[in-house]
Amino acid sequence: MPAAVPARTRIDAEERRQQILDATRRVTLQRGLHDVRIADVAAELRVSTGLIHYHFDTKDELLGAMLQHTAELEIDTVVERLASIDEPPARLDAAIDAYLPSARRDPSWVLWIDVWGEALRDANLRRISKVLDERWVEVFASVVEAGVERGVFHSRDPLASAWRLCALLDGLGLQVVLHQGTISRAQMRRHVRLAAANELGYEPTLEP
């Protein structure tokens, strides 16, 4: 009786699409948004460019999908984490920590700094960047609103408070990621926690 021929494993469309997005993110971090090519992504996955084009018609569509997927994953992870924290100050501290760069040259921050630069000349990237900014502000605004409802935070306009905190995080984060020696991650955390306490009228928990 002839030996059974092993069945070929086929990757379904959704799994392949996820592989392409993950590879696109890796290649983009290596080469930058401006210089990444479909051929680079195909080489990273060891597949043909035709397979990439089967899922994404153009480079712009591929990069847009990768960035949107990255943003959704980041936000969803943070929202899930915050849902498990009850006390408003602790929840706000967790949101701040999630926003902080993990270290100099933090991959996520490098990616979004690249997006900010390219968005000056690219309307689609500008739209994606705007959506990400607004999603983060919504996360912080919801934390502030919950704290106000419980009488722990004080803010007449939680959304405006959230915008101010996110703008501060963006500005200090650039210094941490781009300029070695200007400010450390620990210093950034302390600055933002103090600013949040001043903004919202509560006593901050500060590390030594």
C-alpha positions as CSV (number, residue, x, y, z in Angstrom):
1,M,0.0,0.0,0.0
2,P,1.6,3.3,-1.0
3,A,2.6,5.7,1.7
4,A,0.2,8.6,2.3
5,V,1.3,11.9,0.8
6,P,1.4,14.5,3.5
7,A,-1.2,17.2,2.9
8,R,0.2,20.7,2.1
9,T,-0.5,23.2,4.7
10,R,-2.3,26.2,3.3
11,I,-2.3,29.5,5.1
12,D,-5.7,31.1,5.1
13,A,-6.2,34.6,3.8
14,E,-6.5,36.3,7.2
15,E,-3.4,34.6,8.6
16,R,-1.4,35.6,5.4
17,R,-2.6,39.1,5.6
18,Q,-1.5,39.3,9.3
19,Q,2.0,37.9,8.3
20,I,2.3,40.6,5.6
21,L,1.3,43.4,8.0
22,D,3.8,42.1,10.6
23,A,6.6,41.9,8.0
24,T,5.7,45.4,6.7
25,R,6.1,46.8,10.2
26,R,9.5,45.1,10.6
27,V,10.8,46.3,7.2
28,T,9.4,49.8,7.8
29,L,11.3,50.1,11.1
30,Q,14.5,49.1,9.3
31,R,14.1,51.2,6.1
32,G,11.7,54.0,7.0
33,L,8.3,54.7,5.5
34,H,9.7,56.7,2.6
35,D,12.1,53.9,1.4
36,V,10.2,50.7,2.1
37,R,9.1,48.8,-1.1
38,I,6.7,46.0,-1.8
39,A,9.7,44.0,-2.9
40,D,11.3,44.4,0.6
41,V,8.2,43.0,2.3
42,A,8.1,40.1,-0.1
43,A,11.8,39.4,0.5
44,E,11.2,39.5,4.3
45,L,8.5,36.8,3.9
46,R,10.3,34.9,1.2
47,V,7.3,35.2,-1.1
48,S,6.6,36.8,-4.5
49,T,5.6,40.4,-4.8
50,G,2.5,39.0,-6.6
51,L,1.3,37.5,-3.3
52,I,1.6,40.9,-1.6
53,H,-0.3,42.5,-4.4
54,Y,-3.0,39.9,-4.1
55,H,-3.8,41.3,-0.6
56,F,-2.9,44.9,-1.1
57,D,-3.1,46.7,-4.4
58,T,-0.5,49.4,-3.7
59,K,2.3,50.3,-1.3
60,D,0.1,53.1,0.2
61,E,-2.7,50.6,0.9
62,L,-0.3,48.2,2.5
63,L,1.4,50.9,4.7
64,G,-2.0,52.3,5.7
65,A,-3.3,48.9,6.7
66,M,-0.2,48.2,8.7
67,L,-0.3,51.5,10.6
68,Q,-4.0,51.2,11.3
69,H,-3.6,47.6,12.6
70,T,-0.6,48.7,14.8
71,A,-2.6,51.6,16.2
72,E,-5.7,49.4,16.9
73,L,-3.6,46.8,18.6
74,E,-1.8,49.4,20.8
75,I,-5.0,51.1,21.9
76,D,-7.0,47.9,22.5
77,T,-4.1,46.5,24.7
78,V,-4.1,49.7,26.8
79,V,-7.9,49.9,27.1
80,E,-8.0,46.2,28.3
81,R,-5.3,46.9,30.8
82,L,-7.0,50.0,32.2
83,A,-10.3,48.2,32.6
84,S,-8.7,46.1,35.4
85,I,-7.6,49.1,37.5
86,D,-10.2,50.6,39.8
87,E,-8.6,53.7,41.4
88,P,-8.5,56.8,39.1
89,P,-5.0,57.9,39.9
90,A,-3.6,54.4,39.4
91,R,-5.5,54.1,36.2
92,L,-4.1,57.4,35.0
93,D,-0.6,56.4,36.0
94,A,-1.1,53.2,34.0
95,A,-2.2,55.2,30.9
96,I,0.8,57.5,31.2
97,D,3.1,54.5,31.5
98,A,1.6,52.9,28.5
99,Y,2.2,56.0,26.5
100,L,5.9,56.4,27.6
101,P,8.6,55.1,25.4
102,S,9.9,51.8,26.7
103,A,13.5,53.0,26.0
104,R,15.5,55.1,23.6
105,R,14.6,54.1,20.0
106,D,11.4,52.5,21.2
107,P,10.2,50.7,18.0
108,S,6.6,52.0,18.3
109,W,7.7,55.5,18.9
110,V,10.2,55.4,16.0
111,L,7.4,54.2,13.7
112,W,5.0,57.0,14.7
113,I,7.7,59.7,14.6
114,D,8.3,58.5,11.1
115,V,4.6,58.8,10.4
116,W,4.5,62.4,11.7
117,G,7.3,63.4,9.4
118,E,5.9,61.9,6.3
119,A,2.3,63.1,7.2
120,L,3.4,66.6,6.3
121,R,3.4,65.6,2.7
122,D,1.0,62.7,2.6
123,A,-2.7,63.2,3.2
124,N,-3.4,59.5,4.0
125,L,-0.7,59.3,6.6
126,R,-2.0,62.6,8.0
127,R,-5.4,61.1,8.4
128,I,-4.0,58.0,10.1
129,S,-1.9,60.1,12.5
130,K,-4.9,62.2,13.3
131,V,-7.0,59.2,14.1
132,L,-4.3,57.7,16.4
133,D,-3.9,61.0,18.2
134,E,-7.7,61.3,18.7
135,R,-7.9,57.7,20.0
136,W,-5.3,58.3,22.6
137,V,-7.0,61.5,23.7
138,E,-10.2,59.5,24.0
139,V,-8.5,57.0,26.3
140,F,-7.2,59.7,28.6
141,A,-10.4,61.6,28.5
142,S,-12.4,58.6,29.6
143,V,-9.9,58.1,32.5
144,V,-10.3,61.7,33.5
145,E,-14.1,61.6,33.2
146,A,-14.3,58.6,35.5
147,G,-12.1,60.2,38.0
148,V,-14.2,63.4,38.0
149,E,-17.4,61.4,38.5
150,R,-15.9,59.8,41.6
151,G,-14.7,63.2,42.9
152,V,-11.0,62.3,42.7
153,F,-10.2,64.5,39.7
154,H,-11.3,68.0,39.1
155,S,-11.7,69.2,35.5
156,R,-14.3,71.4,33.8
157,D,-13.3,69.9,30.4
158,P,-11.9,66.4,30.6
159,L,-11.3,66.3,26.8
160,A,-9.2,69.5,27.0
161,S,-7.3,68.1,29.9
162,A,-6.6,64.9,27.9
163,W,-5.4,66.9,25.0
164,R,-2.9,68.8,27.2
165,L,-1.6,65.7,28.8
166,C,-1.2,63.9,25.4
167,A,0.6,66.9,23.9
168,L,3.0,66.9,26.8
169,L,3.6,63.2,26.4
170,D,4.3,63.7,22.7
171,G,6.7,66.5,23.3
172,L,8.7,64.8,26.0
173,G,8.6,61.4,24.3
174,L,10.4,62.9,21.2
175,Q,13.2,64.0,23.5
176,V,13.5,60.6,25.1
177,V,13.5,58.7,21.7
178,L,15.5,61.1,19.6
179,H,17.9,63.0,21.8
180,Q,20.1,61.0,24.1
181,G,20.9,62.7,27.4
182,T,18.2,65.4,27.2
183,I,15.7,63.6,29.4
184,S,15.3,60.0,30.7
185,R,12.2,57.9,30.6
186,A,12.0,58.1,34.5
187,Q,12.2,61.9,34.3
188,M,9.5,62.0,31.7
189,R,7.2,59.9,33.8
190,R,7.8,62.2,36.8
191,H,7.2,65.4,34.7
192,V,3.9,64.0,33.3
193,R,2.6,62.7,36.6
194,L,3.3,66.1,38.2
195,A,1.6,67.9,35.3
196,A,-1.4,65.5,35.5
197,A,-1.7,66.2,39.3
198,N,-1.6,69.9,38.7
199,E,-4.1,69.7,35.8
200,L,-6.6,67.5,37.8
201,G,-6.1,68.6,41.4
202,Y,-5.0,65.4,43.1
203,E,-1.9,64.3,45.0
204,P,0.4,62.4,42.7
205,T,2.2,59.2,43.5
206,L,5.9,59.8,42.7
207,E,8.8,57.5,42.7
208,P,12.0,58.6,44.5
